Amino acid sequence: IRITNRLGLADSVYPDKVEKQLTEVIPNGKRSDFCHRIVNFGREICTARSPKCNECGLSSNCKFFSENCK
């Protein structure tokens, strides 16, 4: 939830709302892979307390980065 909100893919803290928003942008056959990748991304780059925005390959498309790290 945290990461998808940071990236601008979702805008809710409620899991059911986030899931609904993600189903609109992530193809059905890719959802499980996306989930695993986003968890790893959160562990390695987009950590809760100190995200590594300067190391992130998604920063140019990231809502959090554009609002907080420029």
C-alpha positions as CSV (number, residue, x, y, z in Angstrom):
1,I,0.0,0.0,0.0
2,R,2.8,2.4,1.0
3,I,4.7,1.9,-2.2
4,T,1.8,2.0,-4.6
5,N,0.7,5.2,-3.0
6,R,4.2,6.7,-3.2
7,L,4.4,5.8,-6.9
8,G,0.9,7.2,-7.5
9,L,-0.6,3.9,-8.6
10,A,-3.1,4.1,-5.8
11,D,-4.4,6.7,-3.3
12,S,-5.8,5.0,-0.4
13,V,-4.8,3.3,2.9
14,Y,-7.6,0.8,2.6
15,P,-6.4,-2.5,1.2
16,D,-9.6,-3.2,-0.7
17,K,-9.6,0.2,-2.4
18,V,-5.9,-0.2,-3.3
19,E,-6.5,-3.6,-4.8
20,K,-9.4,-2.3,-6.9
21,Q,-7.2,0.6,-8.2
22,L,-4.4,-1.7,-9.0
23,T,-6.6,-4.2,-10.9
24,E,-7.4,-1.3,-13.2
25,V,-3.7,-0.8,-14.2
26,I,-2.0,-4.2,-13.7
27,P,-3.0,-7.0,-16.1
28,N,-4.5,-10.1,-14.6
29,G,-1.6,-12.4,-15.5
30,K,1.0,-10.0,-14.1
31,R,-0.6,-9.3,-10.6
32,S,1.2,-12.0,-8.7
33,D,4.6,-11.1,-10.2
34,F,3.9,-7.4,-9.5
35,C,3.1,-8.1,-5.9
36,H,6.4,-10.0,-5.4
37,R,8.4,-7.4,-7.1
38,I,6.9,-4.5,-5.2
39,V,7.6,-6.2,-1.9
40,N,11.3,-6.7,-2.9
41,F,11.4,-3.2,-4.1
42,G,10.1,-2.0,-0.8
43,R,12.7,-3.9,1.1
44,E,15.6,-2.8,-1.0
45,I,14.9,0.7,-2.4
46,C,11.6,2.2,-1.3
47,T,12.0,1.6,2.5
48,A,9.5,3.1,4.9
49,R,11.7,5.4,6.9
50,S,14.4,6.4,4.4
51,P,13.7,5.6,0.8
52,K,16.7,5.6,-1.5
53,C,15.1,7.9,-4.0
54,N,18.5,8.8,-5.5
55,E,19.1,5.2,-6.3
56,C,15.6,4.4,-7.6
57,G,15.0,3.8,-11.3
58,L,11.4,4.8,-10.9
59,S,12.0,8.3,-9.4
60,S,11.3,10.1,-12.6
61,N,7.8,8.7,-12.6
62,C,7.3,8.7,-8.8
63,K,4.8,11.0,-7.1
64,F,6.6,10.8,-3.7
65,F,9.9,11.8,-5.4
66,S,8.4,14.7,-7.3
67,E,6.8,16.1,-4.1
68,N,9.5,15.4,-1.6
69,C,13.0,14.9,-3.0
70,K,13.7,17.6,-5.6
